[in-house]
């Protein structure tokens, strides 16, 4: 690379790394080059001098510690600084990536699979958790706080048990839960976080969520309020592990979606959560529609709740809506729209389907 | 032979930062070695007290190290550090009343970017010394925000958006401040140079 310094302005010089070194940190290998260059190009002396003067003026006083001093500072910091594990809020702010997510799992089957079979199962699916682990049980009436070595935090609810390795592996963070817990996971896309329960496993990438396990419920439920998780059936995971397949049959959940796992028919069923929340942070609370084409109304609702709305556009092309919405739930809004447009709705596969006879 | 450029690779900074987040003492040491003096120099522009500035810079690294598990990955490590030092110095100087100003209402607005004092520079060559006097006179005639922009742009060699981040303004304001400063510098400096050339022509 042959930089044409002859065409440099004083600004260019002052931003050139090699030139800066010569001026600001003299007595290095650059000295020779620049001294020679300056003497060979006297007509550029003005620009060189101005750039030099500019840098020196800006530097003003060279406060510099020697490398030894700096090394001593480093040692001191390392020795004397305690590691602060972030609080929920701090983390939430610092990791903008801390996507809020609420995930709840209702779980039954402990009567058949008790603790032992759970252990056996956890060995198959997460060998890391079968040795050198920490197990915490909350037998009190109060919630218990646990901080993992990656900074993730767990709030363990009463009558619950969690198992995690003393040291997570470099690729995966895995925990096994019986009961209920709230997780606040430090984001690290390179080390996905897995929560295993008896029947289903949930993978998350840095988020906070709730895992609930009630012994008297027949379904397992994962509810996402924001963020993204994937849910897998345990048997599929085990199969994939056995066959060393990378493809997994799972269900991806986005905000306002939930999945129900029915233990009786071992099936995952995707749906919409009970009270879908407004997803867009700055979206207006109030919607006012004035003779608005129904397609536009549905478009706005889709965007606000992140849920697909399927309808026959041709059939409903003459439908217009005049209404104003405020705090009603999504379902209340839908009911009103359906009443006005003489239609009905149903929820299929986490989508809303509108049946209309036309307006 | 053109000397090899010791370009501060931003890529390298990001890697160091990631390693630091994972608890690497080596990475912390490298960042300190690379930036500590530079940060002190910047801090000294606000508060003329070397010990105070050194403590502030050190405190910034202490905080980074202690919060390494939760700290985010900045786009520009250099800009992040400069901005942290700036904030730290402002906060501490208010707290310790270093500036002797009790009436600070809005910290940001009351930031004093000191005038450059050329007598602090020890330079052997006399002609350079003279040029420095002129340049510093010129720079000190600029409003303090322009002065800081020029410092960050030329001495710290930063991009516009990095400067914007540090000074807490938008990139357009940085451009405007820089343009205004350039205009003053160019006008005055080219004036000097043209005057000089004119003299030579006249004499010959």
HADDOCK unambig.tbl for C-alpha pairs under 7 A between the chains (distance, minus, plus):
assign (segid A and resid 14 and name CA) (segid B and resid 154 and name CA) 6.17 0.50 0.50
assign (segid A and resid 15 and name CA) (segid B and resid 154 and name CA) 6.15 0.50 0.50
assign (segid A and resid 15 and name CA) (segid B and resid 157 and name CA) 5.99 0.50 0.50
assign (segid A and resid 17 and name CA) (segid B and resid 5 and name CA) 6.11 0.50 0.50
assign (segid A and resid 17 and name CA) (segid B and resid 6 and name CA) 6.56 0.50 0.50
assign (segid A and resid 17 and name CA) (segid B and resid 7 and name CA) 6.06 0.50 0.50
assign (segid A and resid 18 and name CA) (segid B and resid 3 and name CA) 6.86 0.50 0.50
assign (segid A and resid 18 and name CA) (segid B and resid 5 and name CA) 5.42 0.50 0.50
assign (segid A and resid 18 and name CA) (segid B and resid 6 and name CA) 6.88 0.50 0.50
assign (segid A and resid 30 and name CA) (segid B and resid 3 and name CA) 5.94 0.50 0.50
assign (segid A and resid 33 and name CA) (segid B and resid 2 and name CA) 6.95 0.50 0.50
assign (segid A and resid 33 and name CA) (segid B and resid 3 and name CA) 6.94 0.50 0.50
assign (segid A and resid 49 and name CA) (segid B and resid 128 and name CA) 6.83 0.50 0.50
assign (segid A and resid 50 and name CA) (segid B and resid 131 and name CA) 6.95 0.50 0.50
assign (segid A and resid 53 and name CA) (segid B and resid 128 and name CA) 6.59 0.50 0.50
assign (segid A and resid 53 and name CA) (segid B and resid 131 and name CA) 5.99 0.50 0.50
assign (segid A and resid 53 and name CA) (segid B and resid 132 and name CA) 4.71 0.50 0.50
assign (segid A and resid 53 and name CA) (segid B and resid 135 and name CA) 6.53 0.50 0.50
assign (segid A and resid 54 and name CA) (segid B and resid 135 and name CA) 6.27 0.50 0.50
assign (segid A and resid 55 and name CA) (segid B and resid 155 and name CA) 5.88 0.50 0.50
assign (segid A and resid 57 and name CA) (segid B and resid 116 and name CA) 6.68 0.50 0.50
assign (segid A and resid 57 and name CA) (segid B and resid 118 and name CA) 6.30 0.50 0.50
assign (segid A and resid 57 and name CA) (segid B and resid 132 and name CA) 6.05 0.50 0.50
assign (segid A and resid 57 and name CA) (segid B and resid 136 and name CA) 5.89 0.50 0.50
assign (segid A and resid 58 and name CA) (segid B and resid 151 and name CA) 5.99 0.50 0.50
assign (segid A and resid 58 and name CA) (segid B and resid 155 and name CA) 6.09 0.50 0.50
assign (segid A and resid 59 and name CA) (segid B and resid 155 and name CA) 6.85 0.50 0.50
assign (segid A and resid 60 and name CA) (segid B and resid 116 and name CA) 6.54 0.50 0.50
assign (segid A and resid 60 and name CA) (segid B and resid 117 and name CA) 6.65 0.50 0.50
assign (segid A and resid 60 and name CA) (segid B and resid 118 and name CA) 6.24 0.50 0.50
assign (segid A and resid 60 and name CA) (segid B and resid 120 and name CA) 6.07 0.50 0.50
assign (segid A and resid 60 and name CA) (segid B and resid 121 and name CA) 5.53 0.50 0.50
assign (segid A and resid 61 and name CA) (segid B and resid 120 and name CA) 5.56 0.50 0.50
assign (segid A and resid 61 and name CA) (segid B and resid 121 and name CA) 5.57 0.50 0.50
assign (segid A and resid 63 and name CA) (segid B and resid 37 and name CA) 6.50 0.50 0.50
assign (segid A and resid 63 and name CA) (segid B and resid 40 and name CA) 6.87 0.50 0.50
assign (segid A and resid 63 and name CA) (segid B and resid 41 and name CA) 6.10 0.50 0.50
assign (segid A and resid 64 and name CA) (segid B and resid 37 and name CA) 5.15 0.50 0.50
assign (segid A and resid 65 and name CA) (segid B and resid 37 and name CA) 6.52 0.50 0.50
assign (segid A and resid 67 and name CA) (segid B and resid 33 and name CA) 6.67 0.50 0.50
assign (segid A and resid 70 and name CA) (segid B and resid 32 and name CA) 6.67 0.50 0.50
assign (segid A and resid 70 and name CA) (segid B and resid 33 and name CA) 6.02 0.50 0.50
assign (segid A and resid 71 and name CA) (segid B and resid 29 and name CA) 6.53 0.50 0.50
assign (segid A and resid 74 and name CA) (segid B and resid 29 and name CA) 5.50 0.50 0.50
assign (segid A and resid 77 and name CA) (segid B and resid 62 and name CA) 5.87 0.50 0.50
assign (segid A and resid 78 and name CA) (segid B and resid 25 and name CA) 6.95 0.50 0.50
assign (segid A and resid 81 and name CA) (segid B and resid 62 and name CA) 6.50 0.50 0.50
assign (segid A and resid 81 and name CA) (segid B and resid 66 and name CA) 6.03 0.50 0.50
assign (segid A and resid 82 and name CA) (segid B and resid 66 and name CA) 5.92 0.50 0.50
assign (segid A and resid 83 and name CA) (segid B and resid 66 and name CA) 4.45 0.50 0.50
assign (segid A and resid 83 and name CA) (segid B and resid 67 and name CA) 6.50 0.50 0.50
assign (segid A and resid 84 and name CA) (segid B and resid 66 and name CA) 5.23 0.50 0.50
assign (segid A and resid 84 and name CA) (segid B and resid 67 and name CA) 5.42 0.50 0.50
assign (segid A and resid 85 and name CA) (segid B and resid 67 and name CA) 6.93 0.50 0.50
assign (segid A and resid 85 and name CA) (segid B and resid 69 and name CA) 6.97 0.50 0.50
assign (segid A and resid 86 and name CA) (segid B and resid 70 and name CA) 5.98 0.50 0.50
assign (segid A and resid 91 and name CA) (segid B and resid 70 and name CA) 5.81 0.50 0.50
assign (segid A and resid 94 and name CA) (segid B and resid 70 and name CA) 6.44 0.50 0.50
assign (segid A and resid 94 and name CA) (segid B and resid 71 and name CA) 6.02 0.50 0.50
assign (segid A and resid 94 and name CA) (segid B and resid 72 and name CA) 5.94 0.50 0.50
assign (segid A and resid 95 and name CA) (segid B and resid 70 and name CA) 6.92 0.50 0.50
assign (segid A and resid 95 and name CA) (segid B and resid 72 and name CA) 6.03 0.50 0.50
assign (segid A and resid 151 and name CA) (segid B and resid 69 and name CA) 6.37 0.50 0.50
